[in-house]
Amino acid sequence: MDTDKLSSGTCAISRGLAHVGDAWSALILRDASLGMTQFDQFRTSLGIAPNILSRRLKSLTEAGVLEKRRYSERPPRDEYVLTQAGRDFLPILAAMGEWGRRYNGGGRALSRLVDSETGAPIHAVVVDGRTGRPLDRMALRLEMPD
């Protein structure tokens, strides 16, 4: 996949996918949203090879989705925390989870998002920020700017 071509194209979806469009990147961001910050935490949670994890963390950091912070000088250790761009990706992950439960899980939820304050399950829905209407109930079309 030509990431440079995707990230510089006119399609906003391809530009987003260039940075977070592979499964490992999305799962790293999921784990980061759950409070994981350290390399070994991600590696253990995901069962990912260290070299692949290193590449994905570097890519997500370069994309501005994660920030690398040094938390120990001896030995040198870094942590990875979500930036605002990373936090803005969380609703996308929640929507992906809803879709996955509905169409790829037989309706069975192995895990679910809940409101930390109330414990109530979250049902993620993508809405138009202007009207609050769910996108899946709107007639949409794509327009190219002049």
N, C-alpha and C positions, 0 to 999 in steps of 0.2 A: 504494500500500500504506500502510495506517495504522500506522506504526511505534509510535505511542503506544499504540494499542489492542493490538497484538501484545505489546509489552513489559510490559503490565500485566495480561494475561490469566492464566487459571489453568493453561494448558498450558506446561510447561517448554520444550517444543520451540519454540513460537512466541516465547517470551521470548528464547531464544537466537538464533533467526533474526532477530529485530528488530535485533540488533547485528552479526551476522556472516553474515547469510543471503543476501547477494548475491555474485555471482561475483567482483567486484572486491575486496571485503573479504577473501574467502577467499584469493585470490591474493596480496594484500598480506601477509596473515599467513604464507602459504607462503614468500614471499620474505624476510620478517623472520626466519623460522625458519632460513633459509639464511645469515643474517648481514647482509642488506641493512638499512641504517638511514636512508639519505639519500633525500630526495625524488627527486633525479635518478636514483638507482639504481633506485627503484621505477618511475619513468616510463620509463626505457630498457628495463627488463626486461619490463614489461607492455605497452608501447605505448599507454598510457592518456593521455587528455587531461589537462592540468594541472588544470583546474577540477574534474574528476571525482575525480582523485587527492587534491586538497586536501580535498574534501568527505568522502571515505572516511577519510582520515587523521584528520580532525577527529572524525568519528563514532566511529572505533575508539578514539581517545584519550578521548573523553567516556564511552565505554562501559567504560573501564578495562582494555582489552585491550592497548593500546599506551601507552607513556609518552613524552611529548615532552620532549626535553632539548636545551638550547642548547649547541652545541659550538663556536660562533664568535660573537664579539661584532661584529667588523668584517670582513666584512659579517655581519649577523646571520644565523645558520644554525642550524637545528634538526635533530636526528635523532630517529628513532622506534624505540624498543626494546620488546620484548615484556615485559609485566608477568607476574606469576604466572598471571593469568587467560588471557593470551595463550599462555603455555607450556602451560597445561592444555588448550588447544584443539588442540595439535599432534597428539595421537593421533586426534582426529576427522578432521583433514586426511589423516593416514596411512590411515585407514579409507576415506575418500572416494577416495583414490588407488587403493587395492586394488579397490574397487568399479568405479571407472572403467576400470582395466586389464582387469578381468574381463568387463565388460559393454559397454564403449564403446570398446574399443581393438583388437578382434579378437584379444585375447590377447597382442598385441605391446606390449612395454614400451619406450617411448621414453626414459623415465627411471625410476629406482627409488631407493628409500631403502636405504642401506647403513649398517651399524654402522661408525662412524668408526674405532674401534679395530681391528676385525678385517677390515673390508671385506666381511663377509658380508651378503647381501641380507636385508632386513627384510620379513617377511610380517605385516602389521598385522592383528590380530584383536581384536574388541571382546569383552571377557569380563566376567562378573559378578565384581566385586571381592571378594565374600564367598567364593565357591566356586571361582573361576577357570574356570568353564564358559563356553564361547563362547555368546553370546546367540543366534546363529542356530541353535543346537541345543537351545534351551530353549523350552518352551511358556510364552508370556508373556501377560499381560493387564494392562490399565491400570485402576488403582483410584483413585478420587477420595477424598481425605481427608474425614473428617466435619467 
